[in-house]
């Protein structure tokens, strides 16, 4: 039951981003720079006629999944393809080179990466074969703000990212770019932000003084800003109590809690806890035994909206009171 | 996986990862989890039972309706279905020390 790292499973990097945000250009360059090694690249397109695969000829291994977005209409096809890949790997049918360890999924521009993570985690076969390593989301420096203003999907993509790659920075006006960066930081305070121009890394301006774009509410609910807060978990609280509380919290508030990240020391070792909305990855056991190496153990970053950050420690305390 | 009931269908739920150093740890954590749920769920008008033999946790209503949940995520889903409301740890009534019915425990 213990999940020690990937434990022989394939690591999947999900590359998302809105239509035309520069996903393929960025990926092409990354493949050229050998960032993903011998990864199998899966290209998903919402349209019936695939184009991106022609651009990604650099990849030695490529699978194309046309006709339907992997997070909704094409989900069955995506899961079928993934099961096929897992089966081939187990049977040793990998014809080219080493055993497959890395997968990169370039989603369609209309996919919600969170929904794909959810689909993989709920599949009883794939959960044994695939672990999601990182969610990278490309954001267009020229159109990103417009998309986030009008498209709830574009915001959801940004919110679920571990890494945001702002593309086309060489073509953007600096003030606009700073405003986009500040807006991204507000939407997803936990993600790393990098710049790219024609796929390769590019410097980003300092945007500490830039104001974020006030995004109009698209849900019909009163607008609620995204809050990033750090929950300090008292080391005296045992893992079972903490995880019971956290699972209840995610069940009740999973739509509002966008990310949960942190390291919790447990009897099994230091656990890296990572969640996207309601879905929590099987925690990885980090090296270092019970030692608090980085000094950040027991600090859980919770990113979400519509809750008072002070209520989190209060609720956990209350839970512990009832439990003891 | 249990050949009769199919539990667990997936590798351990994330909530079980922190207690799996030894079989003793796992069993201790399972007792602890059962105790916790027995303290928390009655405020929702529900019962929790884990016999430590068969997999899963039995969540029930006082009138006898029962659901077997494989893990904590399913426990909260079952609790919502059986009681008709979500157990929300951030509910002001819960935070203030009462139950979500408004009564003191």
Interface residues (C-beta under 8 A of the other chain):
Chain A: X1 X2 X3 X121 X124 X127 X128 X238 X239 X240 X241 X243 X244 X245 X246 X247 X248 X249 X250 X251 X252 X253 X264 X266 X267 X268 X269 X271 X273 X278 X280 X281 X282 X283 X285 X307 X308 X311 X312 X314 X315 X316 X318 X319 X322 X323
Chain B: X9 X10 X11 X12 X14 X15 X16 X17 X18 X19 X20 X21 X25 X26 X29 X32 X33 X35 X36 X37 X39 X40 X72 X73 X75 X76 X77 X80 X86 X87 X88 X89 X90 X94 X95 X97 X105
